[in-house]
Amino acid sequence: MLFIGTTTPLSFVRDVLFPYAVAHTRKYLEETWTRDSTKDVVFQLLKQRKSDETDATLQPPTLDAQLLE
């Protein structure tokens, strides 16, 4: 994600935003799945994932060991 480290400290993203998303995504999707907008976003994410998996030019980022602590 491009926003990491630009305006928000990485520790906030790692310690607050990611856990929040993990804790609330399932409930949000269950509550909004009947909306076309939710289905469209999920479809676009799946489409992007498939594209990323087949794009040989994409390389996983190299993570500093300190970021994983």
C-alpha positions as CSV (number, residue, x, y, z in Angstrom):
1,M,0.0,0.0,0.0
2,L,1.4,3.3,-1.0
3,F,0.2,5.3,2.0
4,I,2.5,3.5,4.4
5,G,5.1,5.9,5.8
6,T,4.0,8.9,3.8
7,T,1.6,10.7,6.1
8,T,1.0,8.0,8.7
9,P,3.6,6.3,10.8
10,L,4.1,2.6,9.8
11,S,3.6,1.7,13.5
12,F,0.0,3.2,13.4
13,V,-0.8,1.3,10.2
14,R,0.6,-2.0,11.6
15,D,-0.7,-1.7,15.1
16,V,-4.0,0.1,14.6
17,L,-5.3,0.0,11.0
18,F,-4.5,-3.6,10.0
19,P,-5.9,-5.1,13.2
20,Y,-9.0,-2.9,12.8
21,A,-9.5,-4.2,9.2
22,V,-9.0,-7.8,10.3
23,A,-11.5,-7.5,13.1
24,H,-14.2,-5.7,11.1
25,T,-14.0,-6.8,7.4
26,R,-16.1,-10.0,7.7
27,K,-18.9,-8.2,9.5
28,Y,-18.9,-5.3,7.1
29,L,-19.0,-7.6,4.1
30,E,-21.8,-9.7,5.6
31,E,-23.8,-6.5,6.3
32,T,-23.2,-4.9,2.9
33,W,-22.9,-7.8,0.5
34,T,-26.3,-7.1,-1.1
35,R,-25.0,-3.7,-2.3
36,D,-23.7,-3.5,-5.8
37,S,-20.9,-1.2,-4.6
38,T,-19.6,-3.8,-2.2
39,K,-19.7,-6.5,-4.8
40,D,-17.9,-4.2,-7.3
41,V,-15.1,-3.5,-4.9
42,V,-14.6,-7.2,-4.1
43,F,-14.7,-8.1,-7.8
44,Q,-12.0,-5.4,-8.5
45,L,-9.8,-6.7,-5.7
46,L,-10.1,-10.2,-7.0
47,K,-9.4,-9.0,-10.6
48,Q,-6.3,-7.1,-9.4
49,R,-5.0,-10.1,-7.4
50,K,-5.2,-12.3,-10.5
51,S,-3.5,-9.7,-12.6
52,D,-0.7,-9.3,-9.9
53,E,-0.2,-13.0,-9.8
54,T,0.4,-13.3,-13.5
55,D,2.5,-10.1,-13.8
56,A,6.1,-11.3,-13.9
57,T,7.4,-7.7,-13.5
58,L,6.0,-7.5,-10.0
59,Q,8.3,-8.4,-7.2
60,P,7.3,-8.6,-3.5
61,P,8.7,-5.8,-1.5
62,T,11.8,-6.4,0.6
63,L,10.9,-5.8,4.2
64,D,13.3,-4.5,6.8
65,A,13.4,-6.9,9.7
66,Q,12.6,-4.1,12.0
67,L,9.2,-3.6,10.3
68,L,8.2,-7.1,11.2
69,E,8.8,-6.7,14.9
